[in-house]
Structure formats: structure tokens, C-alpha cells
Amino acid sequence: MPENIDIEKRNYLRTSLGCQLSVSSKDMPVLPVTALNVSASGIYCVSSRSIGELTRVDLLLRVDDGDEIPARAVVIREEQLSDGSYGLGLFFTKISEDGRTTIIEYTSNLLDN
């Protein structure tokens, strides 16, 4: 196999998006963040402050101005960006099947357009 081919190891399609997202935990108030991409297994977003790796958070996601999708996630990656904000990789630990299906349909529809 040629060395320059990247093999996607994700279980679900990940796509860029602009959606509304808020993050909270028992130790912090609700924090609005900017979602950059999403898949049915997680989301990458930018926050104005550090949350900390392995922190469990509650999410409220809204794609395409549709229904709100509540979920729980854990911060699996956090990196400070050049502008002082933080990039957060969140892995869903609890999300309804309806919510996961909505995300799968949303990401699939973006590829079809």
C-alpha cells in the first residue's frame, strides 16, 4: 500500500459544521463554545477557556436550527490554540439513538450536497 494514503479509522463520518453548542459540568457554569466538526461519536469545538482532559461534560447540541440533542461526553483532547483559545475533542459517552441518527443524517446530507 502506498505510504501517502491516509486510512480513516473513525467509525462515523466527521464533517465541518457551524452549530450551536453549550458545554457544562458540575464544576462550571454553562459555557458556549464554537463547534467546528461533528460525527456520531464526538465533536471538536473551540472554547474560550480550558476545561481539562478527561473532564466529563454535559452537552446541548443543535444542528441546522433543529431539535436540541442532549448528550454527555468526556474531553479526550485539549490543546491551547495560538489565539489563546482551547481546541477540545469531545467523545460522546451518552447520546440517544435519535440524537445519533440525527447527526448521521446531517453529516450524510452535507456530503450529498
C-alpha positions as CSV (number, residue, x, y, z in Angstrom):
1,M,0.0,0.0,0.0
2,P,1.4,3.5,-0.9
3,E,2.7,5.4,2.1
4,N,0.9,8.7,1.3
5,I,-2.7,7.2,1.7
6,D,-4.3,8.0,5.0
7,I,-6.7,5.4,6.2
8,E,-9.7,6.8,8.1
9,K,-10.0,4.9,11.3
10,R,-13.2,6.6,12.5
11,N,-16.4,4.6,12.9
12,Y,-18.6,7.5,11.8
13,L,-18.3,10.2,9.1
14,R,-17.0,13.5,10.5
15,T,-17.9,16.8,8.8
16,S,-17.4,20.5,9.3
17,L,-20.3,22.4,10.6
18,G,-21.5,25.6,12.3
19,C,-23.9,24.6,15.0
20,Q,-24.9,25.8,18.4
21,L,-23.3,24.0,21.3
22,S,-23.1,24.6,25.0
23,V,-21.0,22.6,27.5
24,S,-21.3,22.4,31.2
25,S,-20.2,20.2,34.1
26,K,-20.9,20.1,37.8
27,D,-17.9,22.3,38.5
28,M,-18.6,25.0,35.9
29,P,-21.4,27.1,34.6
30,V,-22.7,26.6,31.0
31,L,-20.0,27.6,28.5
32,P,-21.0,28.4,24.9
33,V,-18.4,27.0,22.5
34,T,-17.9,27.0,18.7
35,A,-18.4,23.6,17.1
36,L,-16.0,23.0,14.2
37,N,-16.9,19.5,13.2
38,V,-19.1,16.6,14.4
39,S,-19.6,12.9,14.0
40,A,-22.0,10.5,15.6
41,S,-19.2,9.6,18.1
42,G,-18.0,13.0,19.1
43,I,-17.4,16.7,18.4
44,Y,-14.4,19.1,18.1
45,C,-15.0,22.6,19.3
46,V,-13.2,25.8,20.4
47,S,-13.7,27.2,23.9
48,S,-12.6,30.5,25.5
49,R,-11.3,28.6,28.5
50,S,-9.6,25.3,29.5
51,I,-11.9,22.5,30.7
52,G,-9.2,19.8,31.2
53,E,-8.7,16.4,29.6
54,L,-10.8,13.6,30.9
55,T,-13.4,16.0,32.3
56,R,-17.0,14.7,31.9
57,V,-19.3,17.3,30.5
58,D,-23.0,17.7,29.5
59,L,-23.6,19.0,26.0
60,L,-26.6,20.6,24.3
61,L,-26.2,20.5,20.5
62,R,-28.4,21.9,17.9
63,V,-27.7,21.1,14.2
64,D,-29.4,23.1,11.4
65,D,-31.6,25.0,13.8
66,G,-33.4,21.8,14.5
67,D,-34.2,20.0,17.8
68,E,-31.7,20.1,20.6
69,I,-29.7,17.0,21.2
70,P,-28.6,16.5,24.8
71,A,-25.5,14.3,25.3
72,R,-22.7,13.5,27.7
73,A,-19.1,13.4,26.7
74,V,-15.6,13.3,28.0
75,V,-12.8,15.6,26.9
76,I,-10.3,13.3,25.2
77,R,-8.1,16.1,23.8
78,E,-7.4,19.7,24.8
79,E,-4.9,21.9,23.1
80,Q,-4.2,25.6,23.5
81,L,-4.5,27.4,20.2
82,S,-2.4,30.3,19.0
83,D,-5.1,32.9,19.8
84,G,-5.3,31.7,23.4
85,S,-8.5,29.7,23.0
86,Y,-8.7,25.9,23.5
87,G,-9.5,23.2,21.0
88,L,-11.5,20.4,22.6
89,G,-12.0,16.9,21.3
90,L,-15.2,15.5,23.0
91,F,-16.2,11.8,22.8
92,F,-19.9,11.1,23.4
93,T,-20.4,8.7,26.3
94,K,-24.2,9.0,26.3
95,I,-26.4,10.1,23.5
96,S,-29.9,9.0,22.5
97,E,-30.2,6.8,19.3
98,D,-32.4,9.6,17.9
99,G,-29.7,12.1,18.5
100,R,-27.0,9.9,17.0
101,T,-29.3,9.2,14.0
102,T,-29.9,13.0,13.5
103,I,-26.1,13.6,13.4
104,I,-25.6,10.7,11.0
105,E,-28.3,12.1,8.7
106,Y,-26.9,15.6,9.0
107,T,-23.3,14.6,8.1
108,S,-24.5,12.4,5.2
109,N,-26.7,15.2,3.8
110,L,-23.7,17.5,3.8
111,L,-21.7,15.1,1.7
112,D,-24.6,14.7,-0.8
113,N,-24.8,18.4,-1.4
